[in-house]
Amino acid sequence: MPAHVILVDLVGLAFALVGFHMAFRQRLVRRLWDKGRDARGLPPKDRVEKPEGDDPVHYALIIFGMMLFAFGLILIAFTTAYALMT
């Protein structure tokens, strides 16, 4: 398999992993986001604990995470299938 196909598959895998974590492991993503703010020297963000149903960011992370996850999987599948068929 050509090197560019493997490279695109790795990028698709990265998209799929990031999307999965954004959609299903939101606490981890928010902790990493806060650590990034700390590393840049920004003040910590005060968050009021809300139930998941009341937090609009919860739904945005699910939607965007699923879109990124699906895009990564489709990118892998189409690139690999095209490379194998030609």
HUPEZI-V804984 format. One record per helix or strand. SS is the DSSP state (helix for helix, strand for strand). FROM is the first residue (numbers start at 1). TO is the last residue. If there is no record, write none. Layout:
BEGIN
SS_FROM_TO, SS_FROM_TO
END
This chain:
BEGIN
helix_3_24, helix_26_39, helix_52_54, helix_56_85
END
